[in-house]
Amino acid sequence: MDSDRAVLHWRGQVISGAELNRSAFEIFHALRDNGVRKGDVVAVLVAPNSPEMLTVRYAAHLLGSVVCCLRSAHPVSNVAALLPEHQY
């Protein structure tokens, strides 16, 4: 596999296989170091189908945990969704 090959295209950003792999393992280590274990649920609030969503899902699955995707709706507002800059 060519790790420099583009594997994701997101909002004008191109992500290589190596970048995706590195990101997933960084998140894996961060989750593990913060006590996430097999069977735990990891709640995630990021844009749907974003690179961040994919890498968190991959990292959580490597730990044997599951992912719960939170909607980006604001519970006390008529606004349909939180702005992307407020979701990080």
Biopython code that builds the backbone (N, CA, C, O; Angstrom):
import numpy as np
from Bio.PDB.StructureBuilder import StructureBuilder

atoms = [
    (1, "MET", "N", (0.841, -1.184, 0.000)),
    (1, "MET", "CA", (0.000, 0.000, 0.000)),
    (1, "MET", "C", (0.886, 1.248, 0.000)),
    (1, "MET", "O", (1.883, 1.314, 0.719)),
    (2, "ASP", "N", (0.521, 2.200, -0.787)),
    (2, "ASP", "CA", (1.239, 3.465, -0.870)),
    (2, "ASP", "C", (0.685, 4.399, 0.199)),
    (2, "ASP", "O", (-0.418, 4.925, 0.049)),
    (3, "SER", "N", (1.445, 4.611, 1.282)),
    (3, "SER", "CA", (0.941, 5.398, 2.405)),
    (3, "SER", "C", (0.804, 6.884, 2.088)),
    (3, "SER", "O", (0.142, 7.614, 2.827)),
    (4, "ASP", "N", (1.421, 7.340, 0.997)),
    (4, "ASP", "CA", (1.292, 8.740, 0.606)),
    (4, "ASP", "C", (0.047, 8.987, -0.244)),
    (4, "ASP", "O", (-0.288, 10.131, -0.554)),
    (5, "ARG", "N", (-0.631, 7.910, -0.616)),
    (5, "ARG", "CA", (-1.819, 8.023, -1.459)),
    (5, "ARG", "C", (-2.954, 8.679, -0.675)),
    (5, "ARG", "O", (-3.143, 8.398, 0.509)),
    (6, "ALA", "N", (-3.699, 9.548, -1.336)),
    (6, "ALA", "CA", (-4.860, 10.198, -0.712)),
    (6, "ALA", "C", (-5.936, 9.157, -0.441)),
    (6, "ALA", "O", (-6.323, 8.404, -1.335)),
    (7, "VAL", "N", (-6.416, 9.121, 0.801)),
    (7, "VAL", "CA", (-7.481, 8.189, 1.151)),
    (7, "VAL", "C", (-8.765, 8.900, 1.556)),
    (7, "VAL", "O", (-9.839, 8.298, 1.581)),
    (8, "LEU", "N", (-8.646, 10.197, 1.876)),
    (8, "LEU", "CA", (-9.815, 11.001, 2.240)),
    (8, "LEU", "C", (-9.723, 12.378, 1.609)),
    (8, "LEU", "O", (-8.644, 12.958, 1.486)),
    (9, "HIS", "N", (-10.865, 12.878, 1.218)),
    (9, "HIS", "CA", (-10.993, 14.265, 0.746)),
    (9, "HIS", "C", (-12.101, 14.891, 1.584)),
    (9, "HIS", "O", (-13.225, 14.390, 1.609)),
    (10, "TRP", "N", (-11.784, 15.983, 2.265)),
    (10, "TRP", "CA", (-12.746, 16.595, 3.175)),
    (10, "TRP", "C", (-12.611, 18.109, 3.116)),
    (10, "TRP", "O", (-11.584, 18.664, 3.507)),
    (11, "ARG", "N", (-13.652, 18.772, 2.624)),
    (11, "ARG", "CA", (-13.702, 20.240, 2.597)),
    (11, "ARG", "C", (-12.400, 20.852, 2.087)),
    (11, "ARG", "O", (-11.838, 21.758, 2.702)),
    (12, "GLY", "N", (-11.942, 20.343, 0.962)),
    (12, "GLY", "CA", (-10.733, 20.872, 0.342)),
    (12, "GLY", "C", (-9.437, 20.327, 0.908)),
    (12, "GLY", "O", (-8.359, 20.668, 0.422)),
    (13, "GLN", "N", (-9.522, 19.501, 1.910)),
    (13, "GLN", "CA", (-8.350, 18.914, 2.551)),
    (13, "GLN", "C", (-8.147, 17.507, 1.998)),
    (13, "GLN", "O", (-9.112, 16.764, 1.823)),
    (14, "VAL", "N", (-6.908, 17.143, 1.724)),
    (14, "VAL", "CA", (-6.573, 15.797, 1.259)),
    (14, "VAL", "C", (-5.767, 15.120, 2.355)),
    (14, "VAL", "O", (-4.795, 15.685, 2.856)),
    (15, "ILE", "N", (-6.165, 13.917, 2.727)),
    (15, "ILE", "CA", (-5.513, 13.191, 3.809)),
    (15, "ILE", "C", (-4.964, 11.882, 3.266)),
    (15, "ILE", "O", (-5.676, 11.103, 2.632)),
    (16, "SER", "N", (-3.689, 11.657, 3.526)),
    (16, "SER", "CA", (-3.030, 10.425, 3.050)),
    (16, "SER", "C", (-3.297, 9.282, 4.015)),
    (16, "SER", "O", (-3.751, 9.477, 5.142)),
    (17, "GLY", "N", (-2.999, 8.081, 3.530)),
    (17, "GLY", "CA", (-3.130, 6.905, 4.381)),
    (17, "GLY", "C", (-2.240, 7.001, 5.610)),
    (17, "GLY", "O", (-2.649, 6.614, 6.705)),
    (18, "ALA", "N", (-1.029, 7.512, 5.438)),
    (18, "ALA", "CA", (-0.109, 7.658, 6.573)),
    (18, "ALA", "C", (-0.647, 8.649, 7.598)),
    (18, "ALA", "O", (-0.543, 8.417, 8.802)),
    (19, "GLU", "N", (-1.223, 9.754, 7.125)),
    (19, "GLU", "CA", (-1.789, 10.745, 8.051)),
    (19, "GLU", "C", (-2.974, 10.168, 8.817)),
    (19, "GLU", "O", (-3.101, 10.378, 10.023)),
    (20, "LEU", "N", (-3.834, 9.446, 8.119)),
    (20, "LEU", "CA", (-4.998, 8.835, 8.762)),
    (20, "LEU", "C", (-4.550, 7.816, 9.799)),
    (20, "LEU", "O", (-5.086, 7.785, 10.906)),
    (21, "ASN", "N", (-3.591, 6.999, 9.458)),
    (21, "ASN", "CA", (-3.062, 5.997, 10.374)),
    (21, "ASN", "C", (-2.430, 6.649, 11.596)),
    (21, "ASN", "O", (-2.695, 6.235, 12.725)),
    (22, "ARG", "N", (-1.600, 7.664, 11.383)),
    (22, "ARG", "CA", (-0.942, 8.355, 12.496)),
    (22, "ARG", "C", (-1.974, 8.987, 13.429)),
    (22, "ARG", "O", (-1.857, 8.887, 14.651)),
    (23, "SER", "N", (-2.976, 9.631, 12.856)),
    (23, "SER", "CA", (-4.017, 10.271, 13.646)),
    (23, "SER", "C", (-4.796, 9.253, 14.476)),
    (23, "SER", "O", (-5.068, 9.486, 15.654)),
    (24, "ALA", "N", (-5.153, 8.131, 13.865)),
    (24, "ALA", "CA", (-5.906, 7.099, 14.585)),
    (24, "ALA", "C", (-5.098, 6.553, 15.761)),
    (24, "ALA", "O", (-5.648, 6.329, 16.840)),
    (25, "PHE", "N", (-3.799, 6.339, 15.561)),
    (25, "PHE", "CA", (-2.981, 5.812, 16.653)),
    (25, "PHE", "C", (-2.703, 6.855, 17.728)),
    (25, "PHE", "O", (-2.558, 6.498, 18.897)),
    (26, "GLU", "N", (-2.623, 8.135, 17.365)),
    (26, "GLU", "CA", (-2.496, 9.189, 18.380)),
    (26, "GLU", "C", (-3.739, 9.219, 19.262)),
    (26, "GLU", "O", (-3.642, 9.326, 20.485)),
    (27, "ILE", "N", (-4.906, 9.124, 18.631)),
    (27, "ILE", "CA", (-6.162, 9.122, 19.392)),
    (27, "ILE", "C", (-6.278, 7.849, 20.209)),
    (27, "ILE", "O", (-6.722, 7.892, 21.356)),
    (28, "PHE", "N", (-5.885, 6.716, 19.638)),
    (28, "PHE", "CA", (-5.867, 5.444, 20.373)),
    (28, "PHE", "C", (-5.085, 5.598, 21.672)),
    (28, "PHE", "O", (-5.573, 5.233, 22.742)),
    (29, "HIS", "N", (-3.869, 6.140, 21.580)),
    (29, "HIS", "CA", (-3.029, 6.301, 22.768)),
    (29, "HIS", "C", (-3.643, 7.290, 23.754)),
    (29, "HIS", "O", (-3.594, 7.065, 24.963)),
    (30, "ALA", "N", (-4.219, 8.377, 23.255)),
    (30, "ALA", "CA", (-4.855, 9.359, 24.145)),
    (30, "ALA", "C", (-6.052, 8.747, 24.876)),
    (30, "ALA", "O", (-6.219, 8.950, 26.079)),
    (31, "LEU", "N", (-6.876, 8.003, 24.153)),
    (31, "LEU", "CA", (-8.023, 7.352, 24.795)),
    (31, "LEU", "C", (-7.559, 6.344, 25.836)),
    (31, "LEU", "O", (-8.055, 6.332, 26.963)),
    (32, "ARG", "N", (-6.612, 5.505, 25.458)),
    (32, "ARG", "CA", (-6.090, 4.480, 26.378)),
    (32, "ARG", "C", (-5.464, 5.120, 27.614)),
    (32, "ARG", "O", (-5.694, 4.671, 28.737)),
    (33, "ASP", "N", (-4.669, 6.177, 27.401)),
    (33, "ASP", "CA", (-4.003, 6.854, 28.515)),
    (33, "ASP", "C", (-4.991, 7.548, 29.444)),
    (33, "ASP", "O", (-4.672, 7.846, 30.595)),
    (34, "ASN", "N", (-6.194, 7.804, 28.935)),
    (34, "ASN", "CA", (-7.238, 8.430, 29.753)),
    (34, "ASN", "C", (-8.252, 7.414, 30.275)),
    (34, "ASN", "O", (-9.340, 7.782, 30.719)),
    (35, "GLY", "N", (-7.888, 6.142, 30.219)),
    (35, "GLY", "CA", (-8.680, 5.114, 30.874)),
    (35, "GLY", "C", (-9.756, 4.440, 30.047)),
    (35, "GLY", "O", (-10.531, 3.654, 30.591)),
    (36, "VAL", "N", (-9.835, 4.715, 28.755)),
    (36, "VAL", "CA", (-10.835, 4.043, 27.921)),
    (36, "VAL", "C", (-10.387, 2.601, 27.709)),
    (36, "VAL", "O", (-9.245, 2.337, 27.333)),
    (37, "ARG", "N", (-11.312, 1.675, 27.961)),
    (37, "ARG", "CA", (-11.001, 0.251, 27.872)),
    (37, "ARG", "C", (-12.059, -0.484, 27.048)),
    (37, "ARG", "O", (-13.054, 0.101, 26.618)),
    (38, "LYS", "N", (-11.822, -1.761, 26.843)),
    (38, "LYS", "CA", (-12.749, -2.615, 26.105)),
    (38, "LYS", "C", (-14.141, -2.529, 26.731)),
    (38, "LYS", "O", (-14.301, -2.644, 27.946)),
    (39, "GLY", "N", (-15.138, -2.323, 25.877)),
    (39, "GLY", "CA", (-16.523, -2.247, 26.332)),
    (39, "GLY", "C", (-16.982, -0.857, 26.716)),
    (39, "GLY", "O", (-18.180, -0.640, 26.901)),
    (40, "ASP", "N", (-16.064, 0.096, 26.843)),
    (40, "ASP", "CA", (-16.446, 1.479, 27.172)),
    (40, "ASP", "C", (-17.112, 2.136, 25.971)),
    (40, "ASP", "O", (-16.942, 1.705, 24.830)),
    (41, "VAL", "N", (-17.874, 3.191, 26.255)),
    (41, "VAL", "CA", (-18.514, 3.975, 25.207)),
    (41, "VAL", "C", (-17.816, 5.333, 25.124)),
    (41, "VAL", "O", (-17.646, 6.015, 26.135)),
    (42, "VAL", "N", (-17.422, 5.709, 23.931)),
    (42, "VAL", "CA", (-16.770, 6.995, 23.689)),
    (42, "VAL", "C", (-17.773, 7.887, 22.957)),
    (42, "VAL", "O", (-18.182, 7.575, 21.838)),
    (43, "ALA", "N", (-18.169, 8.991, 23.586)),
    (43, "ALA", "CA", (-19.081, 9.939, 22.950)),
    (43, "ALA", "C", (-18.266, 10.920, 22.118)),
    (43, "ALA", "O", (-17.233, 11.425, 22.558)),
    (44, "VAL", "N", (-18.750, 11.179, 20.911)),
    (44, "VAL", "CA", (-18.005, 12.017, 19.977)),
    (44, "VAL", "C", (-18.908, 13.106, 19.429)),
    (44, "VAL", "O", (-20.023, 12.835, 18.984)),
    (45, "LEU", "N", (-18.420, 14.345, 19.464)),
    (45, "LEU", "CA", (-19.142, 15.479, 18.884)),
    (45, "LEU", "C", (-18.218, 16.149, 17.872)),
    (45, "LEU", "O", (-17.445, 17.043, 18.217)),
    (46, "VAL", "N", (-18.306, 15.712, 16.642)),
    (46, "VAL", "CA", (-17.578, 16.307, 15.518)),
    (46, "VAL", "C", (-18.491, 16.250, 14.307)),
    (46, "VAL", "O", (-19.556, 15.633, 14.358)),
    (47, "ALA", "N", (-18.092, 16.874, 13.243)),
    (47, "ALA", "CA", (-18.893, 16.853, 12.022)),
    (47, "ALA", "C", (-19.026, 15.416, 11.520)),
    (47, "ALA", "O", (-18.047, 14.670, 11.522)),
    (48, "PRO", "N", (-20.223, 15.022, 11.091)),
    (48, "PRO", "CA", (-20.422, 13.662, 10.584)),
    (48, "PRO", "C", (-19.515, 13.368, 9.385)),
    (48, "PRO", "O", (-19.295, 14.225, 8.529)),
    (49, "ASN", "N", (-19.005, 12.160, 9.345)),
    (49, "ASN", "CA", (-18.163, 11.674, 8.246)),
    (49, "ASN", "C", (-16.895, 12.491, 8.041)),
    (49, "ASN", "O", (-16.298, 12.461, 6.965)),
    (50, "SER", "N", (-16.490, 13.213, 9.064)),
    (50, "SER", "CA", (-15.259, 13.998, 8.981)),
    (50, "SER", "C", (-14.058, 13.091, 9.257)),
    (50, "SER", "O", (-14.223, 11.997, 9.795)),
    (51, "PRO", "N", (-12.864, 13.532, 8.897)),
    (51, "PRO", "CA", (-11.676, 12.752, 9.232)),
    (51, "PRO", "C", (-11.567, 12.502, 10.739)),
    (51, "PRO", "O", (-11.132, 11.432, 11.166)),
    (52, "GLU", "N", (-11.958, 13.480, 11.527)),
    (52, "GLU", "CA", (-11.903, 13.318, 12.983)),
    (52, "GLU", "C", (-12.843, 12.209, 13.445)),
    (52, "GLU", "O", (-12.490, 11.413, 14.314)),
    (53, "MET", "N", (-14.040, 12.159, 12.860)),
    (53, "MET", "CA", (-14.987, 11.114, 13.223)),
    (53, "MET", "C", (-14.434, 9.737, 12.879)),
    (53, "MET", "O", (-14.525, 8.802, 13.674)),
    (54, "LEU", "N", (-13.865, 9.627, 11.693)),
    (54, "LEU", "CA", (-13.324, 8.337, 11.272)),
    (54, "LEU", "C", (-12.162, 7.897, 12.161)),
    (54, "LEU", "O", (-12.088, 6.731, 12.548)),
    (55, "THR", "N", (-11.260, 8.815, 12.485)),
    (55, "THR", "CA", (-10.096, 8.417, 13.278)),
    (55, "THR", "C", (-10.485, 8.066, 14.705)),
    (55, "THR", "O", (-9.917, 7.139, 15.281)),
    (56, "VAL", "N", (-11.438, 8.781, 15.289)),
    (56, "VAL", "CA", (-11.903, 8.428, 16.637)),
    (56, "VAL", "C", (-12.574, 7.059, 16.607)),
    (56, "VAL", "O", (-12.348, 6.235, 17.494)),
    (57, "ARG", "N", (-13.395, 6.816, 15.596)),
    (57, "ARG", "CA", (-14.065, 5.511, 15.481)),
    (57, "ARG", "C", (-13.021, 4.393, 15.343)),
    (57, "ARG", "O", (-13.121, 3.372, 16.024)),
    (58, "TYR", "N", (-12.039, 4.574, 14.483)),
    (58, "TYR", "CA", (-11.007, 3.550, 14.303)),
    (58, "TYR", "C", (-10.247, 3.320, 15.610)),
    (58, "TYR", "O", (-10.006, 2.175, 15.995)),
    (59, "ALA", "N", (-9.872, 4.394, 16.287)),
    (59, "ALA", "CA", (-9.123, 4.284, 17.539)),
    (59, "ALA", "C", (-9.936, 3.573, 18.611)),
    (59, "ALA", "O", (-9.424, 2.699, 19.311)),
    (60, "ALA", "N", (-11.190, 3.947, 18.736)),
    (60, "ALA", "CA", (-12.048, 3.311, 19.739)),
    (60, "ALA", "C", (-12.213, 1.822, 19.453)),
    (60, "ALA", "O", (-12.186, 1.002, 20.371)),
    (61, "HIS", "N", (-12.383, 1.478, 18.197)),
    (61, "HIS", "CA", (-12.545, 0.072, 17.843)),
    (61, "HIS", "C", (-11.269, -0.721, 18.115)),
    (61, "HIS", "O", (-11.339, -1.895, 18.480)),
    (62, "LEU", "N", (-10.108, -0.097, 17.942)),
    (62, "LEU", "CA", (-8.852, -0.785, 18.272)),
    (62, "LEU", "C", (-8.774, -1.121, 19.759)),
    (62, "LEU", "O", (-8.154, -2.110, 20.151)),
    (63, "LEU", "N", (-9.409, -0.288, 20.581)),
    (63, "LEU", "CA", (-9.438, -0.528, 22.024)),
    (63, "LEU", "C", (-10.530, -1.507, 22.420)),
    (63, "LEU", "O", (-10.567, -1.969, 23.561)),
    (64, "GLY", "N", (-11.417, -1.826, 21.490)),
    (64, "GLY", "CA", (-12.548, -2.690, 21.822)),
    (64, "GLY", "C", (-13.708, -1.921, 22.408)),
    (64, "GLY", "O", (-14.636, -2.517, 22.956)),
    (65, "SER", "N", (-13.670, -0.605, 22.302)),
    (65, "SER", "CA", (-14.764, 0.223, 22.798)),
    (65, "SER", "C", (-15.679, 0.593, 21.637)),
    (65, "SER", "O", (-15.388, 0.305, 20.476)),
    (66, "VAL", "N", (-16.780, 1.231, 21.974)),
    (66, "VAL", "CA", (-17.745, 1.626, 20.950)),
    (66, "VAL", "C", (-17.879, 3.139, 20.937)),
    (66, "VAL", "O", (-17.484, 3.820, 21.884)),
    (67, "VAL", "N", (-18.439, 3.651, 19.854)),
    (67, "VAL", "CA", (-18.580, 5.092, 19.668)),
    (67, "VAL", "C", (-20.053, 5.459, 19.664)),
    (67, "VAL", "O", (-20.874, 4.788, 19.038)),
    (68, "CYS", "N", (-20.376, 6.530, 20.371)),
    (68, "CYS", "CA", (-21.714, 7.105, 20.345)),
    (68, "CYS", "C", (-21.581, 8.495, 19.727)),
    (68, "CYS", "O", (-20.974, 9.390, 20.315)),
    (69, "CYS", "N", (-22.151, 8.665, 18.546)),
    (69, "CYS", "CA", (-22.061, 9.957, 17.853)),
    (69, "CYS", "C", (-23.154, 10.878, 18.355)),
    (69, "CYS", "O", (-24.339, 10.555, 18.275)),
    (70, "LEU", "N", (-22.752, 12.016, 18.869)),
    (70, "LEU", "CA", (-23.710, 12.998, 19.368)),
    (70, "LEU", "C", (-24.129, 13.916, 18.237)),
    (70, "LEU", "O", (-23.309, 14.307, 17.407)),
    (71, "ARG", "N", (-25.396, 14.257, 18.206)),
    (71, "ARG", "CA", (-25.861, 15.210, 17.210)),
    (71, "ARG", "C", (-25.273, 16.569, 17.521)),
    (71, "ARG", "O", (-24.995, 16.893, 18.675)),
    (72, "SER", "N", (-25.090, 17.347, 16.494)),
    (72, "SER", "CA", (-24.502, 18.670, 16.689)),
    (72, "SER", "C", (-25.581, 19.720, 16.920)),
    (72, "SER", "O", (-25.346, 20.907, 16.695)),
    (73, "ALA", "N", (-26.758, 19.297, 17.365)),
    (73, "ALA", "CA", (-27.832, 20.245, 17.657)),
    (73, "ALA", "C", (-27.630, 20.853, 19.036)),
    (73, "ALA", "O", (-27.208, 20.168, 19.968)),
    (74, "HIS", "N", (-27.925, 22.110, 19.161)),
    (74, "HIS", "CA", (-27.809, 22.815, 20.434)),
    (74, "HIS", "C", (-29.112, 22.597, 21.199)),
    (74, "HIS", "O", (-30.178, 22.931, 20.680)),
    (75, "PRO", "N", (-29.064, 22.043, 22.430)),
    (75, "PRO", "CA", (-30.289, 21.690, 23.140)),
    (75, "PRO", "C", (-31.131, 22.871, 23.621)),
    (75, "PRO", "O", (-32.310, 22.689, 23.924)),
    (76, "VAL", "N", (-30.561, 24.073, 23.699)),
    (76, "VAL", "CA", (-31.327, 25.213, 24.215)),
    (76, "VAL", "C", (-31.451, 26.331, 23.191)),
    (76, "VAL", "O", (-31.525, 27.506, 23.552)),
    (77, "SER", "N", (-31.473, 25.972, 21.937)),
    (77, "SER", "CA", (-31.516, 26.978, 20.890)),
    (77, "SER", "C", (-32.382, 26.498, 19.741)),
    (77, "SER", "O", (-32.581, 25.298, 19.551)),
    (78, "ASN", "N", (-32.891, 27.447, 18.983)),
    (78, "ASN", "CA", (-33.631, 27.114, 17.771)),
    (78, "ASN", "C", (-32.687, 26.824, 16.611)),
    (78, "ASN", "O", (-33.119, 26.348, 15.561)),
    (79, "VAL", "N", (-31.416, 27.105, 16.793)),
    (79, "VAL", "CA", (-30.425, 26.879, 15.745)),
    (79, "VAL", "C", (-30.347, 25.378, 15.471)),
    (79, "VAL", "O", (-30.259, 24.573, 16.399)),
    (80, "ALA", "N", (-30.380, 25.014, 14.207)),
    (80, "ALA", "CA", (-30.413, 23.600, 13.834)),
    (80, "ALA", "C", (-29.153, 22.851, 14.221)),
    (80, "ALA", "O", (-29.224, 21.681, 14.598)),
    (81, "ALA", "N", (-28.012, 23.494, 14.136)),
    (81, "ALA", "CA", (-26.759, 22.787, 14.432)),
    (81, "ALA", "C", (-25.737, 23.753, 15.000)),
    (81, "ALA", "O", (-25.752, 24.946, 14.698)),
    (82, "LEU", "N", (-24.851, 23.219, 15.825)),
    (82, "LEU", "CA", (-23.732, 24.024, 16.306)),
    (82, "LEU", "C", (-22.811, 24.332, 15.131)),
    (82, "LEU", "O", (-22.597, 23.490, 14.259)),
    (83, "LEU", "N", (-22.286, 25.512, 15.119)),
    (83, "LEU", "CA", (-21.322, 25.864, 14.068)),
    (83, "LEU", "C", (-20.098, 24.967, 14.224)),
    (83, "LEU", "O", (-19.727, 24.610, 15.342)),
    (84, "PRO", "N", (-19.470, 24.604, 13.109)),
    (84, "PRO", "CA", (-18.300, 23.709, 13.206)),
    (84, "PRO", "C", (-17.228, 24.206, 14.165)),
    (84, "PRO", "O", (-16.611, 23.404, 14.865)),
    (85, "GLU", "N", (-16.994, 25.515, 14.211)),
    (85, "GLU", "CA", (-15.943, 26.021, 15.103)),
    (85, "GLU", "C", (-16.295, 25.866, 16.584)),
    (85, "GLU", "O", (-15.416, 25.987, 17.437)),
    (86, "HIS", "N", (-17.565, 25.599, 16.903)),
    (86, "HIS", "CA", (-17.976, 25.389, 18.286)),
    (86, "HIS", "C", (-18.003, 23.911, 18.652)),
    (86, "HIS", "O", (-18.267, 23.560, 19.802)),
    (87, "GLN", "N", (-17.733, 23.048, 17.684)),
    (87, "GLN", "CA", (-17.799, 21.613, 17.929)),
    (87, "GLN", "C", (-16.455, 21.007, 18.305)),
    (87, "GLN", "O", (-16.370, 19.797, 18.520)),
    (88, "TYR", "N", (-15.407, 21.814, 18.391)),
    (88, "TYR", "CA", (-14.084, 21.254, 18.713)),
    (88, "TYR", "C", (-13.622, 21.683, 20.073)),
    (88, "TYR", "O", (-12.532, 21.304, 20.502)),
]
sb = StructureBuilder()
sb.init_structure("model")
sb.init_model(0)
sb.init_chain("A")
sb.init_seg("    ")
for serial, (resi, resn, name, xyz) in enumerate(atoms, 1):
    if name == "N":
        sb.init_residue(resn, " ", resi, " ")
    sb.init_atom(name, np.array(xyz, "f"), 0.0, 1.0, " ", f" {name:<3s}", serial, name[0])
structure = sb.get_structure()
